[in-house]
Amino acid sequence: MHHRVVRTTSGQSTRLLLLLTLTLAACTSLVASNESRHEPAFTNAYPADGDSGLRAPARYFLRRAWVQLTRDMEATPLPATVALDIGQMGAQPFSVAWIGHATLLVRAGDVWIMTDPMLSDYATPIPPFGPKRLTPLPIDPDALPHIDYVLISHDHYDHLDLPTLRRLARQAGGPPRFLAGRGLSRWFQREVGVVSEDFDWWQSTRAGTLGLTFVPAQHSSGRGITDKNRALWGGWVIEHEERRLYFAGDTAFSAPMFRDIRARAGPIDVAALPIGAYRPRDWMRFEHLDPAEAVQAHVELGARRSLAMHWATFQLGDEEPITPSQDLAAVLQITGIGRFEVVSVGGTLPVADSGLELQLTDAGSPRSVDGL
C-alpha cells in the first residue's frame, strides 16, 4: 500500500488561509453556476423527483479542503496499487484495467481505449488547490500503449483533465480519436488543439468489430459559472465481437435508464460502475450512485459482472476513501448478489473471458450501509 504523508504545522497557516480563500471562491462560483439564469442546454432524460438542481453549499467545499489539509496519510486505509501488466492485457481478446477514479484502460482486439483519462495529481483547474490524488498511478504514463480512442463521459474536472488530454494528443504515432458528448468540440479545439467527435445519447460509431455507443447518465456538466449543463454527459458501451463493456461515467440511480441501456445496447458482460462520492446523500443522490444503488444498477443492467470504479483515488464525498468498498462488501453480503468485483488500482478484468485471475484489493472489514 502506498501512502503520502501530509502534516499541518504552524508554518502552513498562510497556505491554509490561501487554500480556504481560493476554495471559498471556487465553491461560490459553483454555487452561482447552480443558480445561473441561463437556460440549460441539456437536461436528464429520466428526471428525479425532488431534484431542485441545487448542489453543494459553500460549507461542503470548506470541509473538504480542511480534511485534505489535516489528513494523516499513514492512518488512512487505501486500496492496494499493483503494477499494470500491459502484456497480460494484450494477451486477452477483450479486457479492462482500472487506472484509478473513472480512468479505465481497455484492450479490444488490436485497439486501445481510455475512458475519462485522469493522470494528474490534482482534480482542479488551479492545482495544488483542489482534490489531491490519494493512490498512485499503476503505470508510468510514458509506458502506456498508443491510445486509439479516448471516451469522455462529461466535462467535470475529475473526468476531463486538460494536462492528460494534451499529453495524449502529443503521443507518438499521432493523437487518439476523442469522443465526447455534444457541446465539447469547441473546447477540445481551443484547449487541446484537436477536434473531438461529439455524440448525442444512443448515437454510435463502428470500426470493424469495434462499436462505441454514447448512452444516457443521470448527472450534469459545467466547468465554470456560465456553462452549467451546456455540454452533454453520458456513459459509453464498448462492443467487440458481440461482447460489451459498459462504462457508466458519473451517474445517479435510475432503474428505467439502466433497463433501457440493457434493452437497447444488448447484454452487458462487464459494467464499470461508480461507487464513491455519495455523501451527503441529500444532494449527492442526484449525481452519484451509492454502493447499494450500484448493486441495484448491476441487477437492472443484467450485467454478467461489474467492476467498482470512481472511489478512493480522490476524496470527493464526505465518506472516507476506503468506505465505498466496505459499504459495497456489506451490501453484497446482505443481498447475496455476487460478481461485483473490487480490483486493485492497476488490476485487470476480462470482458470476453471469465477465467482470468483477478487482482483484488483488501477492502477492509464490512461495515453498516445506510438504509439497510
C-alpha positions in Angstrom: 0.0 0.0 0.0 1.3 3.4 -0.9 0.9 6.5 1.3 1.8 10.1 1.2 2.2 12.0 4.5 0.5 15.3 4.9 1.0 17.2 8.3 -0.3 20.6 9.3 2.2 22.8 11.2 2.1 26.5 12.3 4.3 27.3 9.3 1.4 26.2 7.0 -1.0 28.8 8.3 -0.5 31.1 5.3 -1.0 28.2 2.9 -4.1 27.1 4.8 -5.6 30.6 4.7 -4.9 30.8 1.0 -6.4 27.4 0.3 -9.5 28.2 2.2 -9.9 31.6 0.4 -9.5 30.0 -3.0 -11.7 27.1 -2.1 -14.4 29.6 -1.0 -14.1 31.5 -4.2 -14.3 28.3 -6.2 -17.3 26.9 -4.4 -19.0 30.3 -4.7 -18.6 30.1 -8.4 -20.0 26.6 -8.4 -23.0 27.6 -6.3 -23.5 30.5 -8.6 -23.5 28.2 -11.6 -26.2 26.1 -9.9 -28.3 29.3 -9.9 -27.4 30.5 -13.3 -30.1 32.4 -15.2 -29.1 30.7 -18.4 -31.4 28.0 -19.6 -29.5 24.7 -19.5 -28.8 23.3 -22.9 -29.3 19.7 -21.7 -31.4 18.0 -19.0 -31.5 14.5 -17.7 -33.6 12.1 -19.7 -35.0 10.4 -16.6 -35.9 13.3 -14.2 -35.7 12.5 -10.5 -38.4 13.5 -8.1 -37.3 16.3 -5.7 -34.3 17.4 -7.7 -34.2 21.2 -7.5 -30.9 21.4 -9.5 -29.1 23.0 -6.5 -25.9 21.2 -5.4 -23.0 21.7 -3.0 -23.2 24.5 -0.4 -20.1 26.5 0.3 -19.5 24.8 3.7 -19.1 21.5 1.8 -16.0 22.7 -0.1 -14.5 24.3 3.0 -15.0 21.0 4.9 -13.3 19.0 2.1 -10.4 21.5 2.0 -9.9 21.1 5.8 -10.0 17.3 5.7 -7.4 17.3 2.9 -5.0 19.6 4.7 -5.2 17.8 8.0 -5.3 14.2 6.8 -2.8 11.8 8.2 -2.0 9.6 5.2 -0.3 7.0 7.4 -3.6 6.4 9.2 -5.7 6.4 6.0 -6.6 3.0 4.6 -6.4 2.9 0.8 -6.8 0.2 -1.9 -3.7 -1.5 -3.0 -1.9 -0.5 -6.2 -0.4 -3.1 -8.4 1.8 -2.6 -11.5 -0.4 -2.6 -14.6 0.5 -5.6 -16.7 0.2 -4.4 -20.3 1.4 -7.8 -21.6 -1.4 -9.6 -19.7 -4.0 -7.3 -21.2 -2.6 -7.7 -24.7 -2.9 -11.5 -24.4 -6.7 -11.1 -23.8 -9.1 -10.6 -26.7 -11.1 -8.0 -24.6 -10.0 -6.8 -21.2 -10.2 -3.7 -18.9 -7.9 -2.3 -16.2 -8.7 0.2 -13.5 -6.1 3.1 -13.6 -7.9 4.9 -10.8 -11.0 7.0 -10.4 -13.0 6.8 -13.7 -10.0 6.1 -15.8 -10.1 2.7 -17.5 -7.7 1.2 -20.0 -9.4 -1.1 -22.4 -7.9 -3.6 -24.8 -10.4 -4.6 -27.5 -8.7 -6.7 -30.2 -5.9 -4.5 -31.5 -7.4 -1.3 -30.2 -6.5 0.5 -27.0 -9.2 2.8 -25.4 -9.1 5.1 -22.4 -12.1 6.4 -20.5 -12.0 9.8 -18.8 -8.2 9.8 -18.7 -7.1 11.5 -15.5 -3.3 11.1 -14.8 -2.7 14.4 -12.9 -2.1 14.8 -9.2 -5.0 17.2 -8.7 -8.6 17.3 -10.0 -8.9 21.0 -10.2 -8.3 24.0 -12.5 -5.9 25.6 -10.0 -3.5 23.0 -8.6 -2.5 22.5 -5.9 -5.8 23.8 -4.7 -8.4 21.1 -5.0 -8.8 17.3 -4.5 -5.4 15.6 -4.4 -4.7 12.1 -5.7 -4.5 9.6 -2.9 -3.5 6.5 -4.7 -0.5 6.3 -7.1 -0.8 5.6 -10.8 -0.2 1.9 -11.6 1.8 2.7 -14.7 4.2 5.4 -15.9 2.2 7.5 -18.4 5.1 7.2 -20.8 4.8 3.4 -20.7 1.2 3.4 -21.9 0.5 1.8 -25.3 -0.6 4.1 -28.2 -4.2 5.0 -27.3 -6.5 4.8 -30.3 -9.7 6.2 -28.7 -10.5 8.4 -25.7 -14.0 8.3 -24.4 -15.2 11.2 -22.3 -18.3 11.0 -20.1 -18.6 14.7 -19.2 -16.6 17.8 -18.5 -16.2 17.9 -14.7 -12.5 18.4 -13.7 -12.1 14.9 -12.3 -13.2 13.4 -15.6 -12.0 15.9 -18.3 -8.3 16.6 -17.3 -6.7 19.1 -19.6 -3.0 18.2 -18.9 -3.7 14.5 -19.5 -5.6 15.2 -22.8 -2.8 17.4 -24.1 -0.3 14.6 -23.2 -2.4 12.1 -25.2 -2.8 14.4 -28.1 1.0 14.6 -28.4 1.6 10.8 -28.1 4.0 9.2 -30.5 2.1 7.9 -33.5 -0.5 10.6 -33.6 -3.4 11.6 -31.3 -6.2 9.3 -30.5 -9.8 9.9 -31.6 -11.5 11.9 -28.9 -15.2 11.0 -28.5 -17.4 13.1 -26.2 -21.0 14.3 -25.6 -22.4 17.1 -27.8 -21.1 20.5 -26.9 -17.4 19.8 -26.2 -15.9 20.0 -29.7 -15.1 23.8 -29.5 -13.5 23.3 -26.1 -11.3 20.5 -27.4 -10.2 22.6 -30.4 -9.4 25.6 -28.3 -7.8 23.9 -25.3 -6.3 20.6 -26.7 -5.7 21.6 -30.3 -7.7 18.7 -31.7 -11.4 18.4 -32.7 -13.5 15.9 -30.7 -16.3 13.9 -32.3 -19.5 14.9 -30.5 -22.3 12.4 -29.8 -25.9 12.5 -28.7 -27.4 9.8 -26.5 -27.7 6.5 -28.3 -25.5 7.6 -31.2 -22.9 5.0 -32.3 -19.8 4.6 -34.4 -18.3 1.4 -35.7 -14.9 0.4 -37.0 -14.6 -3.3 -37.9 -15.5 -5.4 -34.9 -15.5 -2.3 -32.5 -18.7 -0.5 -31.7 -18.9 2.6 -29.5 -22.3 3.9 -28.2 -22.9 7.0 -26.1 -25.7 6.3 -23.6 -27.6 8.4 -21.0 -26.4 9.1 -17.5 -28.1 10.9 -14.6 -25.7 13.7 -13.9 -24.8 17.3 -15.0 -21.9 19.2 -16.6 -20.1 22.5 -16.3 -16.6 23.8 -15.6 -17.4 27.4 -14.6 -20.1 29.9 -13.8 -21.8 30.3 -17.2 -21.6 26.8 -18.7 -23.8 24.6 -16.5 -25.3 21.8 -18.5 -24.1 23.3 -21.8 -22.3 20.0 -22.7 -24.0 16.6 -22.8 -23.0 14.0 -20.2 -23.3 10.2 -20.5 -21.7 6.8 -20.4 -20.3 4.5 -23.1 -20.9 1.0 -24.3 -17.9 -0.6 -25.9 -18.7 -3.6 -28.1 -16.1 -6.0 -29.5 -17.1 -9.3 -31.2 -20.5 -9.3 -29.5 -19.1 -8.7 -26.0 -20.0 -5.5 -24.3 -18.3 -3.3 -21.6 -20.5 -0.6 -20.1 -18.7 2.5 -18.7 -21.2 4.5 -16.6 -19.1 7.6 -16.2 -20.8 9.6 -13.4 -24.4 8.8 -12.7 -27.2 8.8 -10.2 -29.6 5.9 -10.0 -32.4 5.4 -12.4 -33.9 2.0 -12.9 -35.6 2.9 -16.2 -32.3 4.2 -17.6 -30.4 1.1 -16.7 -33.1 -1.1 -18.2 -33.1 1.0 -21.4 -29.3 0.6 -21.7 -29.7 -3.2 -21.2 -32.5 -3.3 -23.8 -31.0 -1.0 -26.4 -27.3 -1.8 -26.2 -27.5 -5.5 -25.7 -26.3 -7.9 -23.0 -23.7 -6.3 -20.8 -20.7 -8.6 -20.0 -18.9 -6.1 -17.7 -20.4 -2.9 -16.2 -17.9 -0.4 -14.8 -20.0 1.3 -12.1 -19.1 4.3 -9.8 -19.4 3.6 -6.1 -17.8 6.7 -4.5 -18.6 10.3 -3.7 -22.1 9.6 -2.3 -22.2 11.6 1.0 -24.0 13.7 1.9 -27.0 12.0 0.3 -29.4 15.0 0.4 -27.8 16.3 -2.8 -25.2 13.7 -3.9 -28.1 11.2 -4.6 -29.0 13.3 -7.7 -25.4 13.0 -9.1 -23.8 9.8 -7.8 -24.6 6.2 -7.0 -24.0 4.9 -3.5 -22.8 1.3 -3.2 -26.3 -0.1 -2.6 -27.5 1.7 -5.7 -24.5 0.5 -7.7 -25.5 -3.1 -6.8 -29.1 -2.4 -7.9 -27.8 -0.9 -11.2 -25.8 -4.1 -11.7 -29.0 -6.0 -11.3 -31.1 -3.8 -13.6 -28.4 -4.0 -16.3 -28.3 -7.7 -16.0 -24.5 -7.5 -16.1 -22.6 -10.7 -16.1 -20.0 -9.0 -13.9 -19.4 -5.5 -12.6 -16.3 -3.5 -11.7 -16.2 -0.9 -9.0 -14.6 2.5 -10.0 -14.8 6.2 -9.0 -13.6 5.6 -5.4 -10.5 6.2 -3.2 -8.4 8.0 -5.9 -9.7 11.4 -5.0 -11.9 12.1 -2.0 -14.9 14.0 -3.4 -17.5 13.0 -0.9 -17.8 13.1 2.9 -17.2 9.3 3.2 -13.6 8.1 3.9 -11.7 6.9 0.8 -12.0 3.2 1.8 -15.6 3.3 2.9 -17.2 2.7 -0.6 -15.5 -0.7 -0.9 -16.6 -1.6 2.7 -20.1 -0.5 2.1 -20.2 -2.4 -1.2 -18.9 -5.6 0.6 -21.7 -5.2 3.2 -24.4 -4.8 0.5 -23.1 -7.9 -1.4 -23.0 -9.9 1.8 -26.6 -8.9 2.9 -28.1 -9.4 -0.6 -26.1 -12.5 -1.6 -25.5 -10.8 -5.0 -22.1 -11.8 -6.5 -19.8 -11.0 -9.3 -19.4 -7.3 -8.4 -15.6 -7.0 -8.3 -13.3 -4.7 -6.3 -9.9 -4.7 -8.0 -6.7 -3.1 -7.0 -5.6 0.1 -8.8 -3.9 -1.4 -11.8 -6.0 -4.6 -11.5 -7.4 -6.2 -14.7 -10.7 -7.9 -15.5 -11.5 -9.9 -18.7 -14.6 -8.9 -20.7 -14.6 -11.8 -23.1 -13.0 -14.5 -20.8 -14.2 -15.0 -17.2 -11.3 -17.4 -16.4 -8.6 -14.8 -15.8 -7.5 -14.5 -12.2 -8.3 -11.1 -10.6 -6.1 -8.8 -8.7 -8.4 -8.0 -5.8 -7.8 -5.3 -3.2 -8.1 -5.6 0.6 -11.3 -3.6 1.1 -11.2 -4.0 4.9 -14.0 -5.3 7.1 -17.6 -4.7 6.0 -19.5 -2.0 7.8 -23.1 -0.9 8.0 -24.7 0.6 5.0 -27.2 3.5 5.2 -30.8 2.2 4.7 -30.0 -1.5 5.1 
